[in-house]
Amino acid sequence: MAIEKLTEKPIVNIVRVEIVTEEDSAKTYRFDTASEATYAPVVSQGNETILRIKNTILATDKTEDIQYGSDINLSQVVMVPEVLAIVDGGTLVTTGESETLKVTGYNPPSVGTVVNRVKFTTKIYTEEKDADGETLGYQCFAFKGCKGKPVSFNFKDGEFMAPQYTISSRVKKGTAPYNLTFLEELPV
């Protein structure tokens, strides 16, 4: 019997998050203020039918669980209005032009109406650390086919407000639910 040598990667921290819009004029929104992220596969549960006669099981007909998407929950320690608008589906209120552009507000989608949110790719970058605390490399978890859901907020006296983003990733059949890339350096 052969023994396989395993690769171990101690992964820690969220060093960067990117939201990359999938429109004709694709834009990348990069921020390093995400404090927590969770990933959960969305699964269609399989069935199991058992043919049992008294105290004997004669046969089992079983179908497997099948993943058809992913849900990502992301907490951020500061408000980034541009990311809020993409995930929540509303509109930024701005004044000025290109270099003097200033965000002065945000209009969320109206209650009771269908919201046409833009598709985007969510990239979460983490670090691999050595025993001495030095960074050995990075990982990029990329989730395509993302659309946001209404954003929630936490307000507490004496604590900074933290937006909570819920993102659904649904890709075409036959596509991996996410990509994981090991990097030596963060992309510039």
Buried (B, 14 or more C-beta within 10 A) or exposed (E): EEEEEEEEEEEEBBBBBBBBBEEEEEEEBBBEBBEEBEBEEEEEEEEEEEEEEEEEEEEEEEEEEEEEBBBBBBBBBEBBBBBBBBBBBBEBEEEEEEEEEEBEEBEBBEEEEEBEBBBBBBBBBBBBBEEEEEBEBBBBBBBBBBBBBBBEEEEEEEEEEBBBBBBBBBBEEEEEBBEEEEEEEBEE
